[in-house]
Amino acid sequence: VNEIGMISGLNHPNLVKLYGCCVEKNQLLLVYEYMENNSLALALYGNGSRKLDWEARHKICVGIARGLEFLHEGSIMRMVHRDIKTT
């Protein structure tokens, strides 16, 4: 839970904001900011009109890289994520 407190203090345009958590018995609930377009996985792998062109995919990759660079080098608390997902 201490790590969650540290992570919730991070602020960067390429990171999803973690607002807080709730721990009850053996259950952990994390509360993140609302993401308007659902998950990245849906846009990358889903069917229909949400498919992304290569320019959009490139912008997403650059944004992810900037967020990771911030975690590794730019924030006061340097951290390695180790669990990047599109969901």
C-alpha positions as CSV (number, residue, x, y, z in Angstrom):
1,V,0.0,0.0,0.0
2,N,3.0,2.3,0.6
3,E,3.9,2.0,-3.1
4,I,0.4,3.0,-4.1
5,G,0.7,6.2,-2.1
6,M,3.9,7.0,-3.9
7,I,2.5,6.2,-7.4
8,S,-0.7,8.3,-6.7
9,G,1.5,11.3,-6.3
10,L,3.0,11.1,-9.8
11,N,1.8,13.6,-12.4
12,H,2.7,13.3,-16.1
13,P,0.5,13.7,-19.2
14,N,1.4,10.2,-20.4
15,L,0.5,8.4,-17.2
16,V,-3.0,7.4,-16.1
17,K,-3.6,9.1,-12.8
18,L,-4.1,6.8,-9.8
19,Y,-6.5,8.5,-7.4
20,G,-6.4,5.9,-4.6
21,C,-7.2,2.5,-3.4
22,C,-9.3,0.5,-1.1
23,V,-8.1,-2.6,0.8
24,E,-10.6,-4.9,2.4
25,K,-9.7,-8.4,3.6
26,N,-7.7,-9.9,0.7
27,Q,-9.2,-7.6,-2.0
28,L,-7.4,-4.6,-3.4
29,L,-9.3,-2.0,-5.5
30,L,-7.4,0.6,-7.5
31,V,-9.2,3.8,-8.6
32,Y,-7.8,5.4,-11.8
33,E,-8.9,8.4,-13.8
34,Y,-11.6,7.8,-16.3
35,M,-10.3,7.0,-19.8
36,E,-12.8,8.2,-22.4
37,N,-11.9,5.7,-25.2
38,N,-11.8,2.6,-23.0
39,S,-8.6,0.5,-23.3
40,L,-5.7,0.8,-25.8
41,A,-6.1,-2.9,-26.4
42,L,-9.6,-2.4,-27.9
43,A,-8.2,0.2,-30.3
44,L,-5.2,-1.9,-31.3
45,Y,-6.8,-5.3,-31.6
46,G,-10.6,-4.7,-31.7
47,N,-12.8,-4.9,-34.7
48,G,-14.6,-2.1,-36.4
49,S,-14.0,1.7,-36.8
50,R,-11.7,2.0,-33.8
51,K,-8.7,0.6,-35.7
52,L,-5.7,2.9,-35.5
53,D,-3.6,4.0,-38.5
54,W,0.2,3.8,-38.2
55,E,0.6,7.5,-37.5
56,A,-1.7,7.2,-34.5
57,R,0.1,4.0,-33.4
58,H,3.5,5.9,-33.6
59,K,2.1,8.7,-31.5
60,I,0.9,6.2,-28.9
61,C,4.4,4.5,-28.8
62,V,6.1,7.8,-28.3
63,G,3.7,8.8,-25.5
64,I,4.4,5.4,-23.8
65,A,8.1,6.0,-24.1
66,R,7.8,9.5,-22.6
67,G,5.8,8.1,-19.7
68,L,8.4,5.3,-19.1
69,E,11.3,7.8,-19.4
70,F,9.5,9.9,-16.7
71,L,9.2,6.9,-14.4
72,H,12.8,5.9,-15.0
73,E,14.6,9.2,-15.0
74,G,12.3,12.2,-14.6
75,S,10.4,11.7,-11.4
76,I,11.8,12.1,-7.9
77,M,11.0,8.4,-7.2
78,R,12.7,6.5,-10.0
79,M,10.9,3.3,-10.7
80,V,10.9,0.5,-13.3
81,H,7.3,-0.5,-14.3
82,R,7.9,-4.1,-15.5
83,D,4.2,-4.7,-16.4
84,I,3.2,-2.6,-19.4
85,K,-0.2,-3.7,-20.8
86,T,-2.6,-2.3,-23.4
87,T,-5.6,-2.8,-21.1
